Amino acid sequence: MTEQQHGYWRASDGSAVSAGQAHIVWTRAAYPALVEVARRYHAVITYADLAEAVQEASGVRTRVNQRHWIGKVLSLVIREAHRRGDPPLTALVVHATDGKVGPGYQEVLAVAGQPPVAAEMDREQHAAAARLACYRHFGADLPADGGTPALAP
């Protein structure tokens, strides 16, 4: 079987890419994509849309369902944002079905040295506050009152 049927490959020439290489390349594409989202007040991006965006931007593709790899990419984004002193950009990534962050968001807390939150609504409130921090940090056009955290509808 070819790499294109089951693995990861460069769209430009079809050459194989390891999963680990793909995750790194996609993280490099995800960071600026998420910064662009953060520049629009109350904007979010779905996991699926981010997965497609990073593949398009990087030229590295896969047929593997994003549920099996997007968490690895977001984990790297969490660490990079923490290293840079940026707010957690992964708070901007939500499920299309309910507009909420996934359970993997707990890693944001762990990397920041904070205790995990057990209740889903507590996690959502933390993510909403983190999104507002992203909008403020990356220069979104905020309302006169400075903006408010937005929970999923």
VEXDREN-2710 file (C-alpha; in Angstrom, 1 decimal):
% VEXDREN-2710
k/r/px/py/pz
1/MET/0.0/0.0/0.0
2/THR/1.2/3.5/-0.7
3/GLU/1.8/6.0/2.0
4/GLN/-1.2/8.0/0.6
5/GLN/-3.6/5.2/1.3
6/HIS/-2.7/4.8/5.0
7/GLY/-0.2/7.3/6.2
8/TYR/1.1/10.8/5.9
9/TRP/2.6/12.3/2.7
10/ARG/3.7/15.6/1.1
11/ALA/1.0/16.7/-1.4
12/SER/3.8/18.2/-3.6
13/ASP/5.4/14.9/-4.5
14/GLY/3.6/12.1/-2.6
15/SER/6.7/11.4/-0.5
16/ALA/6.1/9.7/2.8
17/VAL/6.2/11.6/6.1
18/SER/6.3/10.0/9.5
19/ALA/3.4/10.7/11.9
20/GLY/5.8/12.5/14.2
21/GLN/7.1/14.7/11.4
22/ALA/3.5/15.5/10.3
23/HIS/2.6/16.5/13.9
24/ILE/5.5/18.9/14.0
25/VAL/4.8/20.4/10.6
26/TRP/1.1/20.7/11.5
27/THR/1.9/22.4/14.8
28/ARG/4.0/25.0/12.9
29/ALA/0.9/25.6/10.7
30/ALA/-1.6/25.5/13.6
31/TYR/0.0/28.3/15.6
32/PRO/-0.4/31.1/13.1
33/ALA/-3.8/29.7/12.1
34/LEU/-5.0/30.0/15.7
35/VAL/-3.4/33.5/16.1
36/GLU/-5.6/34.5/13.1
37/VAL/-8.7/33.2/14.9
38/ALA/-7.7/35.0/18.1
39/ARG/-7.6/38.3/16.1
40/ARG/-11.4/38.1/15.7
41/TYR/-13.5/38.7/18.8
42/HIS/-15.5/35.7/19.8
43/ALA/-14.2/33.6/16.9
44/VAL/-13.5/29.9/17.3
45/ILE/-12.5/27.1/15.0
46/THR/-13.7/23.5/15.0
47/TYR/-11.3/20.6/15.4
48/ALA/-12.1/19.5/11.8
49/ASP/-11.6/22.9/10.3
50/LEU/-8.3/23.3/12.0
51/ALA/-7.2/19.8/10.9
52/GLU/-8.0/20.8/7.3
53/ALA/-6.3/24.2/7.6
54/VAL/-3.1/22.8/8.9
55/GLN/-2.9/20.2/6.1
56/GLU/-3.7/22.8/3.5
57/ALA/-1.1/25.3/4.9
58/SER/1.6/22.7/5.4
59/GLY/1.2/20.6/2.3
60/VAL/1.4/17.5/4.5
61/ARG/-1.8/15.4/4.1
62/THR/-3.3/12.3/5.7
63/ARG/-6.5/10.2/5.4
64/VAL/-6.3/9.3/9.1
65/ASN/-9.3/10.8/10.9
66/GLN/-8.3/14.0/12.7
67/ARG/-9.7/12.5/16.0
68/HIS/-6.6/10.3/16.0
69/TRP/-4.0/13.0/15.6
70/ILE/-5.3/16.6/16.3
71/GLY/-4.9/16.1/20.0
72/LYS/-1.1/15.5/19.5
73/VAL/-0.9/18.7/17.5
74/LEU/-2.8/20.7/20.1
75/SER/-0.6/19.3/22.8
76/LEU/2.4/20.7/21.0
77/VAL/0.6/24.0/20.5
78/ILE/-0.2/24.2/24.3
79/ARG/3.5/23.8/25.1
80/GLU/4.6/26.3/22.5
81/ALA/2.1/28.9/23.8
82/HIS/3.2/28.3/27.3
83/ARG/6.9/28.6/26.3
84/ARG/6.2/31.9/24.5
85/GLY/4.1/33.3/27.4
86/ASP/1.0/33.5/25.1
87/PRO/-2.5/32.6/26.3
88/PRO/-3.7/29.1/25.6
89/LEU/-4.6/29.3/21.9
90/THR/-6.2/25.8/22.1
91/ALA/-9.1/27.3/23.9
92/LEU/-10.2/28.6/20.5
93/VAL/-10.7/25.0/19.2
94/VAL/-14.1/23.6/19.8
95/HIS/-16.4/20.7/18.7
96/ALA/-18.7/21.5/15.9
97/THR/-21.6/19.8/17.6
98/ASP/-21.7/21.8/20.8
99/GLY/-19.1/24.6/20.6
100/LYS/-17.2/23.2/23.6
101/VAL/-13.5/22.4/24.1
102/GLY/-12.7/18.7/24.5
103/PRO/-11.4/16.8/27.6
104/GLY/-7.9/17.3/26.2
105/TYR/-8.2/20.9/27.3
106/GLN/-7.2/19.7/30.8
107/GLU/-3.6/19.7/29.4
108/VAL/-3.7/23.5/29.3
109/LEU/-4.2/23.5/33.1
110/ALA/-1.5/20.8/33.6
111/VAL/1.1/22.7/31.6
112/ALA/0.3/25.9/33.5
113/GLY/0.7/24.0/36.8
114/GLN/-2.9/24.4/37.7
115/PRO/-5.1/21.6/39.1
116/PRO/-7.5/19.9/36.7
117/VAL/-11.2/20.9/36.7
118/ALA/-13.6/18.0/37.1
119/ALA/-16.8/19.6/36.0
120/GLU/-17.4/20.2/32.3
121/MET/-18.9/23.7/33.0
122/ASP/-15.9/24.7/35.0
123/ARG/-13.6/23.6/32.1
124/GLU/-15.8/25.6/29.7
125/GLN/-15.6/28.7/31.9
126/HIS/-11.8/28.4/32.1
127/ALA/-11.7/28.0/28.3
128/ALA/-14.0/31.0/27.8
129/ALA/-11.7/33.2/29.9
130/ALA/-8.7/31.9/28.0
131/ARG/-10.4/32.8/24.7
132/LEU/-10.9/36.3/25.9
133/ALA/-7.2/36.4/27.0
134/CYS/-6.3/35.3/23.4
135/TYR/-8.5/38.0/21.8
136/ARG/-7.0/40.7/24.0
137/HIS/-3.4/39.4/23.6
138/PHE/-3.5/39.1/19.8
139/GLY/-5.3/42.4/19.1
140/ALA/-8.9/41.5/18.3
141/ASP/-11.2/44.5/17.9
142/LEU/-12.9/44.4/21.4
143/PRO/-16.0/46.2/22.5
144/ALA/-15.6/49.3/24.6
145/ASP/-16.1/47.4/27.8
146/GLY/-13.1/45.2/27.1
147/GLY/-15.1/42.2/26.1
148/THR/-16.6/39.3/28.0
149/PRO/-15.8/35.6/28.1
150/ALA/-18.2/33.7/25.8
151/LEU/-19.4/30.2/26.7
152/ALA/-20.6/27.8/24.1
153/PRO/-24.3/28.3/23.2
END
